[in-house]
């Protein structure tokens, strides 16, 4: 009987040590950085990005979500739209641009202004 109590205690101690050696990482949760972009913030960032790249804004219609700017022979437009899910979609288009990297630079300026 004494041996069975010692064996039982040893078994419990062994099970405790084995279980304490297992590591279970915490569940992964998505990390949200900041709040979703608002229409006003996105519109202002789009206009600012165009100015950053030396474009002169001719039309800035917040109600229509349109910004039209020029630089030399290039005309660049920005369309800012509120989506049904609450997100904001911003699209830049250029016509007559001799600089193929112009839209890319505007997009990078926009991202920087949005903190991305």
Buried (B, 14 or more C-beta within 10 A) or exposed (E): EEEEEEEEEEEEEEEEEEEEEEEEEEEEEEEEEEEEBEBEBBBBBBBBBBBBBEBEBEEBEEEEBBBBBBBEEBBBBBBBBEEEEEEBEBEBEBEEBEEEEBBEBBBBBBEEBBEE
